């Protein structure tokens, strides 16, 4: 499985590609940051992020894209920029038919370090160890992107099992609902015929 992790941001959008399967050593294929100038017009910055992500999709051809789920922060301006960059990443993937997964920061931290409240230094240290790198990726946005990809690779088997279970339950539930509807209709018909003969 090859996953492109995206740590969205307007000024620095972290990107990292990890390949492997759960339970086996993982390999980093690439890591970097898509940057945009803070004084540029918003639309142009979003176009620059789109072009940067498209280049990563062209070069590494990931099977999945894992994006950090945006959540409310104290700084509304910051969260708006993060959400806009996140939307661009999802759009690029969807346009190519690549499945997108959203993971919260606490999910990623817990998956990589075992602690949902780990700081950036801890995440960077564990990413370095898990991918057998010589040093932590810089800046932290790049390490976070790799952590997102790792998180998705490790969580994907469990998510697949849940989806398969839901698929199995779905038809059974539909059959049960159909039988209940038939029984209710038969009961109503019986009650109506009793009323007509009374």
C-alpha positions as CSV (number, residue, x, y, z in Angstrom):
1,X,0.0,0.0,0.0
2,X,1.3,3.4,-0.9
3,X,-0.1,6.4,0.9
4,X,0.4,10.1,0.4
5,X,0.0,11.9,3.7
6,X,-1.0,15.6,3.6
7,X,-0.6,17.9,6.6
8,X,-2.7,20.9,5.2
9,X,-1.6,24.5,5.6
10,X,-1.6,27.6,3.5
11,X,2.0,28.7,4.1
12,X,3.4,25.2,4.5
13,X,1.6,22.1,3.4
14,X,3.4,19.0,4.5
15,X,3.5,16.0,2.1
16,X,5.0,12.6,2.6
17,X,4.7,9.2,0.9
18,X,5.0,5.9,2.8
19,X,4.8,2.4,1.4
20,X,4.1,-0.9,3.3
21,X,1.5,-2.9,5.1
22,X,0.5,-3.2,8.7
23,X,2.8,-5.4,10.8
24,X,5.8,-5.1,8.5
25,X,8.6,-2.4,8.2
26,X,7.5,0.7,6.3
27,X,9.5,2.6,3.7
28,X,9.5,6.4,3.1
29,X,9.3,7.1,-0.6
30,X,9.4,10.9,-0.4
31,X,8.8,13.8,2.0
32,X,8.6,17.6,1.5
33,X,6.6,20.8,1.9
34,X,4.5,22.7,-0.6
35,X,5.1,26.4,0.3
36,X,3.2,29.5,-0.7
37,X,4.1,33.2,0.1
38,X,2.0,34.7,2.9
39,X,1.5,38.0,1.1
40,X,0.1,36.3,-2.1
41,X,-3.6,36.5,-3.0
42,X,-5.5,33.6,-1.5
43,X,-6.7,32.1,-4.8
44,X,-3.1,32.1,-6.2
45,X,-1.9,30.3,-3.0
46,X,-4.6,27.6,-3.4
47,X,-3.6,27.1,-7.0
48,X,0.1,26.8,-5.9
49,X,-1.0,24.1,-3.4
50,X,-3.0,22.3,-6.0
51,X,0.0,22.3,-8.5
52,X,2.3,21.0,-5.8
53,X,0.0,18.2,-4.7
54,X,-0.6,17.2,-8.4
55,X,3.2,16.9,-8.8
56,X,3.4,14.5,-5.9
57,X,0.4,12.5,-7.2
58,X,2.1,12.3,-10.6
59,X,5.5,11.3,-9.3
60,X,4.5,8.7,-6.6
61,X,1.1,7.5,-7.8
62,X,-0.3,6.7,-4.3
63,X,-3.2,4.3,-3.8
64,X,-4.6,6.4,-0.9
65,X,-4.4,10.0,0.3
66,X,-4.6,10.6,4.1
67,X,-5.4,14.1,5.1
68,X,-5.5,15.6,8.6
69,X,-9.1,16.2,9.7
70,X,-9.5,19.9,10.4
71,X,-10.9,20.7,13.8
72,X,-11.8,24.0,15.5
73,X,-8.9,25.9,17.0
74,X,-8.7,29.2,18.9
75,X,-7.4,31.0,15.8
76,X,-10.3,31.0,13.3
77,X,-8.1,32.5,10.5
78,X,-5.6,29.6,10.9
79,X,-8.3,26.9,10.8
80,X,-9.9,28.5,7.7
81,X,-6.6,28.4,5.8
82,X,-6.0,24.8,7.0
83,X,-9.5,23.8,5.8
84,X,-9.0,25.4,2.4
85,X,-5.7,23.6,1.9
86,X,-7.3,20.4,3.0
87,X,-10.1,20.8,0.5
88,X,-7.6,21.3,-2.3
89,X,-5.8,18.0,-1.3
90,X,-9.1,16.1,-1.3
91,X,-10.1,17.6,-4.6
92,X,-6.9,16.6,-6.3
93,X,-7.3,13.0,-5.0
94,X,-11.0,12.8,-5.9
95,X,-10.4,14.0,-9.4
96,X,-8.1,11.0,-10.0
97,X,-10.4,8.6,-8.2
98,X,-8.0,8.1,-5.3
99,X,-9.7,7.2,-2.0
100,X,-9.2,9.9,0.7
101,X,-9.1,9.2,4.4
102,X,-9.3,11.8,7.2
103,X,-7.6,11.3,10.5
104,X,-7.7,13.6,13.5
105,X,-4.4,14.8,15.0
106,X,-5.0,12.7,18.2
107,X,-5.6,9.6,16.1
108,X,-2.3,10.1,14.3
109,X,-0.4,10.8,17.5
110,X,-1.9,7.8,19.2
111,X,-1.1,5.5,16.2
112,X,2.5,6.6,15.9
113,X,3.5,7.3,19.5
114,X,0.9,5.5,21.6
115,X,-0.1,8.9,23.1
116,X,-2.9,11.0,21.6
117,X,-1.4,14.1,23.3
118,X,2.2,13.7,22.1
119,X,4.0,16.8,21.0
120,X,5.6,17.4,17.6
121,X,9.1,16.4,18.8
122,X,7.7,13.0,20.0
123,X,5.9,12.5,16.7
124,X,9.0,13.4,14.7
125,X,11.2,11.1,16.8
126,X,8.8,8.1,16.3
127,X,8.5,8.8,12.5
128,X,12.3,8.8,12.3
129,X,12.5,5.5,14.1
130,X,9.6,3.8,12.3
131,X,10.9,4.7,8.9
132,X,14.6,4.1,9.9
133,X,15.6,7.6,8.9
134,X,19.0,9.2,9.8
135,X,17.3,12.3,11.3
136,X,13.8,13.7,11.8
137,X,12.2,15.2,8.7
138,X,12.2,19.1,8.7
139,X,10.0,21.1,9.1
140,X,7.5,19.5,11.5
141,X,4.8,19.7,8.8
142,X,6.8,17.1,6.7
143,X,7.1,14.7,9.7
144,X,3.3,15.2,10.4
145,X,2.5,14.2,6.8
146,X,4.6,11.0,7.1
147,X,2.8,10.3,10.4
148,X,-0.6,10.6,8.7
149,X,0.5,8.1,6.0
150,X,1.8,5.7,8.7
151,X,-1.5,6.1,10.7
152,X,-3.5,5.2,7.6
153,X,-1.5,2.1,6.7
154,X,-1.8,0.8,10.2
155,X,-5.6,1.6,10.5
156,X,-6.6,0.5,7.0
157,X,-6.9,-3.2,7.8
158,X,-9.3,-2.5,10.8
159,X,-11.3,0.0,8.6
160,X,-11.5,-2.6,5.9
161,X,-12.8,-5.2,8.3
162,X,-15.5,-2.8,9.6
163,X,-16.6,-2.0,6.0
164,X,-16.8,-5.7,5.2
165,X,-18.8,-6.3,8.3
166,X,-21.2,-3.5,7.5
167,X,-21.6,-4.9,4.0
168,X,-22.5,-8.3,5.4
169,X,-25.0,-6.7,7.9
170,X,-26.5,-4.4,5.3
171,X,-28.3,-7.0,3.2
172,X,-29.4,-9.0,6.3
173,X,-30.9,-5.8,7.8
174,X,-32.7,-5.1,4.5
175,X,-34.2,-8.6,4.5
176,X,-35.3,-8.2,8.1
177,X,-36.9,-4.8,7.4
178,X,-38.6,-6.3,4.4
179,X,-40.1,-9.1,6.4
180,X,-41.3,-6.7,9.1
181,X,-42.9,-4.6,6.5
182,X,-44.6,-7.6,5.0
183,X,-45.8,-8.8,8.4
184,X,-47.1,-5.3,9.2
185,X,-49.0,-5.2,5.9
186,X,-50.5,-8.6,6.4
187,X,-51.6,-7.6,9.9
188,X,-53.2,-4.4,8.6
189,X,-54.9,-6.4,5.9
190,X,-56.2,-8.9,8.5
191,X,-57.5,-6.2,10.7
192,X,-59.2,-4.5,7.8
193,X,-60.9,-7.8,6.8
194,X,-62.1,-8.3,10.3
195,X,-63.5,-4.8,10.3
196,X,-65.3,-5.5,7.0
197,X,-66.9,-8.8,8.3
198,X,-67.9,-7.3,11.7
